[in-house]
């Protein structure tokens, strides 16, 4: 498996099709969400491989990018945004397209403002603005902490556990292979990274700073919501898009938190229209 040392920590990365030096294409980099890995982006990346050289990587502490003694200094979203910049430097990628999901979309939003000259266009899938509520957040931390700390590997061998695990995230079911892969990624995530990013993503700081991050965006951006997303609702996505006219917004009907997998055809259609300027010309 291809690994690259970035800031002292190994990063797993994967080109879906090796770039051809004789016929280079623009690069699209995919960022996954909390508890996952780049592998759930594989089908989307393969479908877009006719137009882009597609790069997947696993965020530090997730998937196949385990943390070692050279851990991140912290698990703030800004740290992950800087980590992406370091990865692009290590791969000699000056300017890319970004396609990011959930927590990865929050990281991408920060990246767009910190490194705007390095992004051509961005797709934020299942992102949005939420309001801070001290009691609700405290309850979420207690529940999230319990879920992260109770992850025996034998859970992955229980029949039907993959379906049960994914039920909250989906409106349309996925095939068992995909659901099982999600469960396996969750079970292998580094505990410190999983807890640290929960506190960074769902926090008073994030609730207060992310609206301004959306207002500052200057890179053409498409925000995609799933109509029945129970994790980051379509209303939250719409609220974020309203903060900046450069953000185009669309809702994919009858999908939940993974619209790119639940309705791949519609998702690919809106992404292609956006990157080819058709989406903007039709507005």
ABEGO torsion letter per residue (X at the ends): XBBBBBGGBBBBBBBABBBBAABBBBBBBBBBBBGBBAAAAAAAAAAAAAABBBBBBBBBGBEABBBBABBBABABAAAAAAAAAAAAAAAGBABBBBBBBEAAAAAAAAAAAAAAAABABBBBBGBEBBBBBAAAAAAAAAAAAAAAABBBAAAAABBGAAAAAAAAABABBBBAAAAAAAAAAAAABBAAAAAAAAAAABBAAAAAAAAAAAAABABBBBBBBBAABAABBAAAAAAAAAABAABBBBBBBGBBABAAAABAAAAAAAAAAAAAGAAAAAX
